[in-house]
Amino acid sequence: MNLRTHIGTAARQIILLHLRMIGFVMFVLLTVAIAIDLTNNLEDVRRHAEQTGAPFVPLLAEYLGYRAIDIVTRLLPMASLAGAFLAELLRHQRMENVILSAAGAGPSLVYGALLTVALLIGSVQASLEGWLRPTAIWAQVDLDLGSYAGRFRRGLIGPEWFTDETRAIRATVMRSDVPELRDVMVFDGIEQETLNSIVFAETAVPGDTPTAWILRDVVLWKGEPGAVMQPEQLESLEMVFPLLPTHLQYHGVLGFYLPSAPLREIADFRERAQWADAETAVARRYLAFLLPGVFAFLGATLSQAARSGRFISWWRLLPLGTTGYVTLVSVKSFWALGEFGVLAPWFSAGAPLVFAFLLACLIQLALMGRLYPPHRRRAYEPLVEEKEY
């Protein structure tokens, strides 16, 4: 087959059909998700409009726009899997595959069309995952509407604990663009039987270097080991502790919700456990371009596996659809293992995609008879030779 074949009418029709079906499934999923969200939050939107004096309809439209971005980001891989599955069923029902095969078109025509679909929806997914979704989430926080506003609201959180090898800090976190710690207690010597010192401070603010913290209105309790500690009052005290201001600014927020700049900063700082979560989120954003395309290929392949000659083996559809769904769900399971540091971040983000792609390739080889002994392959060879048209 030449290039003209892969950009001809047949290829364009396959591409458009897959895009339409993916769009249709995405529309259905989005409609259901928005309806569920409005059931929980419509009254909050109305109350917020009354309190701020903002027009209700524009406020609702703005909120739904942010929610739609978040929902599409999460559900586009599912829409790609189901949409490609349905598209291939529809093509078989119309006998398109039989007609094209009789005309000499081989599997490469469908592969080329699916590659184009993968590039298009992959670009959308990469933009959503890396830029649009974090922007929409923090716009909801600033708007003070929805579940994200409740979970990530700026203000005081805690008290929380932070530790390194020798010290433990108990403090209330001010989560804001100018983060700080309040009601600070620093316990030095936690690896020993007795503490070296205890520090009480009203506040702790970032210093001149990333890990420097300035404690203000300090009471320092210190003494010889085994002796009674004596207090000393200080106006300020500088402390170096492996904690970045960015950690406090986004305290309690998972990495995939963060804008790219703070996410990269946290991922590069490996002295705290949050780096695994952040590095997994970075890997997800790099691989987001491949995610929907891989599952569109898998969905189309599983649909083709349901064919039995010119008919559909309907009894195969349920196990094949379940296989695709379980494979897709495993992606989030691997992400969670990477976020908790159980698996290496890049492995947790890439392994399920490799598995899904290899599974689809294996099924394609089986459909073409390549996995059978040579004497059994004749049954899978095309009736006519592939030719240009």
C-alpha positions as CSV (number, residue, x, y, z in Angstrom):
1,M,0.0,0.0,0.0
2,N,1.2,3.5,-0.8
3,L,0.8,6.8,1.0
4,R,-2.3,7.7,-1.1
5,T,-4.1,4.7,0.4
6,H,-3.6,5.8,4.0
7,I,-4.9,9.3,3.2
8,G,-7.7,8.2,0.9
9,T,-11.4,8.2,1.4
10,A,-11.5,4.8,3.2
11,A,-8.8,5.9,5.7
12,R,-10.5,9.2,6.3
13,Q,-13.9,7.5,6.9
14,I,-12.3,5.1,9.5
15,I,-10.6,8.1,11.2
16,L,-13.8,10.1,11.3
17,L,-15.9,7.1,12.5
18,H,-13.5,6.5,15.4
19,L,-13.4,10.1,16.4
20,R,-17.2,10.4,16.3
21,M,-17.7,7.3,18.4
22,I,-15.0,8.4,20.9
23,G,-16.7,11.8,21.0
24,F,-20.1,10.3,21.5
25,V,-19.0,8.1,24.4
26,M,-17.2,11.0,25.9
27,F,-20.4,13.1,25.7
28,V,-22.4,10.4,27.4
29,L,-19.9,10.0,30.2
30,L,-19.5,13.8,30.6
31,T,-23.3,14.3,30.8
32,V,-23.7,11.6,33.5
33,A,-20.7,12.9,35.5
34,I,-22.0,16.5,35.3
35,A,-25.5,15.5,36.4
36,I,-24.0,13.7,39.4
37,D,-21.9,16.7,40.3
38,L,-24.8,19.1,40.0
39,T,-26.8,17.0,42.3
40,N,-24.2,17.5,45.0
41,N,-23.1,21.1,44.3
42,L,-25.9,23.0,42.6
43,E,-27.2,24.4,45.9
44,D,-23.7,25.6,46.8
45,V,-23.4,27.4,43.5
46,R,-26.8,29.1,44.1
47,R,-25.8,30.1,47.6
48,H,-22.4,31.4,46.5
49,A,-24.1,33.5,43.8
50,E,-26.4,35.1,46.5
51,Q,-23.6,35.8,48.9
52,T,-21.3,37.4,46.3
53,G,-24.0,39.1,44.2
54,A,-22.7,37.3,41.0
55,P,-25.2,36.4,38.3
56,F,-26.2,32.7,38.8
57,V,-26.2,31.5,35.2
58,P,-22.7,32.9,34.3
59,L,-21.3,31.6,37.6
60,L,-22.8,28.1,36.9
61,A,-21.4,28.1,33.4
62,E,-18.0,29.0,34.7
63,Y,-18.1,26.3,37.3
64,L,-19.3,23.6,34.8
65,G,-16.6,24.6,32.4
66,Y,-13.9,23.9,35.0
67,R,-15.6,20.6,36.0
68,A,-15.9,19.5,32.4
69,I,-12.1,19.9,31.9
70,D,-11.4,17.8,35.0
71,I,-13.9,15.1,34.0
72,V,-12.8,14.9,30.4
73,T,-9.2,14.5,31.5
74,R,-10.1,11.6,33.8
75,L,-12.5,9.8,31.4
76,L,-11.0,10.3,27.9
77,P,-9.0,7.1,28.1
78,M,-12.2,5.2,28.9
79,A,-14.0,7.0,26.0
80,S,-11.2,6.0,23.7
81,L,-11.4,2.4,24.7
82,A,-15.2,2.1,24.4
83,G,-15.4,4.4,21.4
84,A,-12.9,2.4,19.3
85,F,-14.6,-0.8,20.4
86,L,-18.0,0.4,19.2
87,A,-16.5,1.9,16.0
88,E,-15.1,-1.4,14.9
89,L,-18.4,-3.2,15.7
90,L,-20.2,-0.6,13.6
91,R,-17.7,-1.1,10.7
92,H,-18.2,-4.8,10.8
93,Q,-22.0,-4.4,10.9
94,R,-21.7,-2.3,7.7
95,M,-19.3,-5.0,6.2
96,E,-16.7,-2.3,5.6
97,N,-13.9,-4.6,6.6
98,V,-15.1,-7.3,4.2
99,I,-15.5,-4.8,1.3
100,L,-12.0,-3.3,1.9
101,S,-10.4,-6.7,2.2
102,A,-12.0,-7.8,-1.1
103,A,-10.6,-4.7,-2.7
104,G,-7.1,-5.7,-1.5
105,A,-6.8,-3.4,1.6
106,G,-4.8,-5.0,4.4
107,P,-4.6,-4.4,8.1
108,S,-2.2,-1.5,7.6
109,L,-5.1,0.7,6.5
110,V,-6.8,0.4,9.9
111,Y,-3.5,0.7,11.7
112,G,-2.7,3.9,9.9
113,A,-6.1,5.3,10.7
114,L,-5.8,4.3,14.3
115,L,-2.4,6.0,14.5
116,T,-3.9,9.2,13.2
117,V,-6.7,9.0,15.8
118,A,-4.1,8.3,18.5
119,L,-2.1,11.4,17.6
120,L,-5.2,13.6,17.7
121,I,-6.6,12.4,21.0
122,G,-3.2,12.0,22.5
123,S,-2.5,15.7,21.9
124,V,-5.8,16.6,23.6
125,Q,-5.0,14.3,26.6
126,A,-1.5,15.8,27.0
127,S,-2.8,19.3,27.0
128,L,-5.5,18.4,29.5
129,E,-3.2,16.5,31.9
130,G,-0.3,18.9,31.8
131,W,-1.9,22.3,31.7
132,L,-5.7,22.6,31.5
133,R,-6.7,20.3,34.3
134,P,-4.4,21.9,37.0
135,T,-5.5,25.3,35.9
136,A,-9.2,24.4,36.1
137,I,-8.7,22.8,39.5
138,W,-7.1,25.8,41.1
139,A,-9.6,28.1,39.4
140,Q,-12.3,26.2,41.3
141,V,-10.3,26.7,44.5
142,D,-10.1,30.4,43.9
143,L,-13.8,30.4,43.0
144,D,-14.5,28.6,46.3
145,L,-16.9,26.1,44.7
146,G,-17.0,22.4,44.4
147,S,-15.2,19.6,46.2
148,Y,-11.7,20.8,45.3
149,A,-12.4,24.1,47.0
150,G,-13.3,22.2,50.2
151,R,-10.2,20.0,50.0
152,F,-7.6,22.5,48.8
153,R,-8.9,25.7,50.4
154,R,-6.3,28.2,51.4
155,G,-5.9,28.7,55.2
156,L,-4.8,27.0,58.4
157,I,-4.4,23.2,58.4
158,G,-3.3,21.0,61.2
159,P,-1.6,20.5,63.4
160,E,0.7,18.4,61.2
161,W,4.0,16.5,61.8
162,F,7.2,16.8,59.7
163,T,10.3,14.7,60.4
164,D,13.8,14.1,59.3
165,E,16.4,11.7,60.7
166,T,16.9,13.6,64.0
167,R,14.1,16.1,64.4
168,A,10.3,16.2,64.5
169,I,8.2,19.3,63.9
170,R,4.6,19.7,65.1
171,A,2.9,22.8,63.7
172,T,-0.1,24.3,62.1
173,V,0.3,24.9,58.3
174,M,-0.7,28.1,56.6
175,R,-1.5,26.9,53.1
176,S,-1.3,30.0,50.9
177,D,0.9,31.7,48.3
178,V,3.0,33.0,51.3
179,P,3.2,29.8,53.4
180,E,4.3,29.6,57.0
181,L,4.1,27.4,60.1
182,R,2.4,28.5,63.3
183,D,2.5,27.2,66.9
184,V,5.7,25.5,66.1
185,M,7.3,22.8,68.3
186,V,10.7,21.3,67.3
187,F,11.9,18.1,69.0
188,D,15.6,17.5,68.4
189,G,17.2,14.1,69.0
190,I,14.3,11.8,68.3
191,E,16.7,9.1,67.3
192,Q,18.0,9.0,70.9
193,E,16.6,7.9,74.2
194,T,16.6,11.6,75.4
195,L,16.0,14.8,73.4
196,N,18.8,17.3,72.8
197,S,16.4,20.3,72.8
198,I,12.8,21.4,72.4
199,V,11.9,24.6,70.6
200,F,8.6,26.5,70.9
201,A,8.0,29.3,68.3
202,E,5.0,31.4,67.4
203,T,5.8,31.2,63.6
204,A,8.3,29.8,61.2
205,V,8.7,31.6,57.8
206,P,11.0,30.7,54.8
207,G,14.5,32.0,55.0
208,D,17.0,33.0,52.3
209,T,17.7,29.5,51.1
210,P,15.1,26.9,50.1
211,T,15.5,24.8,53.2
212,A,16.1,27.6,55.7
213,W,13.4,28.6,58.1
214,I,13.3,31.5,60.5
215,L,11.6,30.8,63.8
216,R,10.2,33.9,65.6
217,D,9.3,34.5,69.3
218,V,11.3,31.5,70.3
219,V,11.6,29.6,73.6
220,L,14.5,27.2,73.5
221,W,14.6,24.4,76.1
222,K,18.1,22.9,76.3
223,G,20.3,21.1,78.8
224,E,22.9,18.4,79.3
225,P,21.8,14.8,78.7
226,G,19.9,13.6,81.7
227,A,19.7,17.1,83.3
228,V,16.7,19.3,83.6
229,M,16.3,21.6,80.5
230,Q,16.4,25.3,81.1
231,P,14.4,27.8,78.9
232,E,15.9,30.6,76.9
233,Q,13.9,33.2,75.1
234,L,15.1,34.4,71.6
235,E,13.6,36.8,69.2
236,S,14.4,34.6,66.2
237,L,16.3,31.4,65.4
238,E,17.3,30.1,62.0
239,M,16.8,26.4,61.3
240,V,17.7,24.3,58.3
241,F,15.1,21.6,57.7
242,P,14.4,19.5,54.5
243,L,11.1,21.2,53.8
244,L,10.4,23.6,50.9
245,P,7.9,26.5,51.0
246,T,6.2,24.7,48.0
247,H,5.5,21.7,50.3
248,L,3.5,24.0,52.6
249,Q,1.8,25.9,49.8
250,Y,0.4,22.7,48.4
251,H,0.3,20.7,51.6
252,G,-1.9,17.6,51.4
253,V,-2.4,18.0,47.6
254,L,-1.5,15.0,45.4
255,G,1.0,15.7,42.6
256,F,-1.2,15.3,39.6
257,Y,-3.3,18.2,40.8
258,L,-0.4,20.6,40.8
259,P,0.7,23.1,38.2
260,S,3.9,22.1,36.4
261,A,6.4,24.4,38.1
262,P,5.7,23.5,41.7
263,L,5.3,19.8,40.7
264,R,8.8,19.8,39.1
265,E,10.2,21.5,42.2
266,I,8.8,18.9,44.6
267,A,9.8,16.0,42.3
268,D,13.4,17.3,42.2
269,F,13.6,17.5,46.0
270,R,14.2,13.9,47.0
271,E,14.7,14.5,50.7
272,R,11.0,14.1,51.4
273,A,8.7,11.2,50.6
274,Q,6.5,13.4,48.5
275,W,9.0,13.2,45.6
276,A,7.6,9.7,44.6
277,D,4.1,11.1,44.3
278,A,5.4,14.1,42.3
279,E,7.7,12.1,40.1
280,T,4.8,9.7,39.3
281,A,2.7,12.8,38.3
282,V,5.5,14.0,36.1
283,A,5.7,10.6,34.4
284,R,2.0,10.6,33.9
285,R,2.1,14.0,32.1
286,Y,4.9,12.8,29.8
287,L,3.0,9.6,28.9
288,A,-0.4,11.2,28.7
289,F,0.2,11.6,25.0
290,L,0.3,7.8,24.5
291,L,-2.5,6.9,27.0
292,P,-5.7,7.3,25.0
293,G,-4.2,6.1,21.7
294,V,-3.0,2.9,23.3
295,F,-6.4,2.1,24.7
296,A,-8.1,3.1,21.4
297,F,-5.9,0.5,19.7
298,L,-6.7,-2.0,22.4
299,G,-10.5,-1.3,22.1
300,A,-10.4,-1.7,18.3
301,T,-8.4,-4.9,18.6
302,L,-10.8,-6.4,21.2
303,S,-13.7,-5.6,19.0
304,Q,-12.1,-7.3,16.0
305,A,-11.5,-10.4,18.1
306,A,-15.3,-10.7,18.5
307,R,-15.6,-11.4,14.8
308,S,-16.4,-14.8,13.6
309,G,-16.1,-14.8,9.8
310,R,-18.7,-12.2,8.6
311,F,-20.6,-12.4,11.9
312,I,-20.2,-11.1,15.4
313,S,-19.7,-13.7,18.2
314,W,-21.8,-11.9,20.7
315,W,-20.9,-14.2,23.5
316,R,-17.3,-13.0,23.2
317,L,-18.2,-9.3,23.7
318,L,-18.6,-9.4,27.4
319,P,-15.3,-11.1,28.3
320,L,-13.5,-9.0,25.7
321,G,-15.0,-5.8,27.0
322,T,-14.2,-6.8,30.6
323,T,-10.6,-7.5,29.6
324,G,-10.3,-3.9,28.2
325,Y,-11.9,-2.4,31.3
326,V,-9.8,-4.3,33.8
327,T,-6.7,-3.3,31.8
328,L,-7.7,0.3,31.9
329,V,-8.5,0.2,35.7
330,S,-5.0,-1.4,36.3
331,V,-3.5,1.9,35.0
332,K,-4.8,3.8,38.1
333,S,-3.8,1.0,40.4
334,F,-0.2,1.2,39.1
335,W,-0.3,5.0,39.5
336,A,-1.3,4.6,43.1
337,L,1.6,2.2,43.7
338,G,4.0,4.7,42.2
339,E,2.6,7.6,44.3
340,F,3.1,5.6,47.5
341,G,6.7,4.7,46.5
342,V,6.0,0.9,46.2
343,L,7.0,1.0,42.5
344,A,9.4,3.2,40.7
345,P,7.5,6.2,39.3
346,W,8.3,5.8,35.6
347,F,7.7,2.0,35.8
348,S,4.3,2.5,37.5
349,A,3.3,5.0,34.8
350,G,4.6,3.1,31.8
351,A,4.2,-0.6,32.6
352,P,0.3,-0.7,32.2
353,L,0.6,1.1,28.8
354,V,3.3,-1.3,27.6
355,F,1.1,-4.2,28.8
356,A,-2.0,-2.9,27.0
357,F,-0.1,-2.3,23.8
358,L,1.6,-5.7,23.8
359,L,-1.8,-7.3,24.6
360,A,-3.3,-5.6,21.5
361,C,-0.3,-6.6,19.4
362,L,-0.6,-10.2,20.5
363,I,-4.3,-10.3,19.7
364,Q,-3.6,-8.8,16.3
365,L,-1.0,-11.4,15.5
366,A,-3.5,-14.1,16.6
367,L,-6.2,-12.6,14.3
368,M,-3.7,-12.7,11.4
369,G,-2.8,-16.3,12.2
370,R,0.8,-15.5,13.0
371,L,0.7,-17.4,16.2
372,Y,-0.3,-20.6,14.6
373,P,2.0,-23.3,13.0
374,P,2.7,-22.8,9.3
375,H,0.4,-25.6,8.2
376,R,-2.6,-23.8,9.9
377,R,-1.9,-20.3,8.6
378,R,-3.5,-20.8,5.3
379,A,-6.9,-20.4,6.8
380,Y,-6.0,-16.9,7.9
381,E,-4.4,-15.7,4.7
382,P,-6.5,-13.2,2.7
383,L,-8.4,-14.5,-0.3
384,V,-6.9,-11.9,-2.5
385,E,-3.5,-10.2,-2.5
386,E,-3.2,-6.8,-1.0
387,K,-2.9,-4.2,-3.8
388,E,-2.9,-0.5,-4.3
389,Y,-6.2,1.2,-5.2
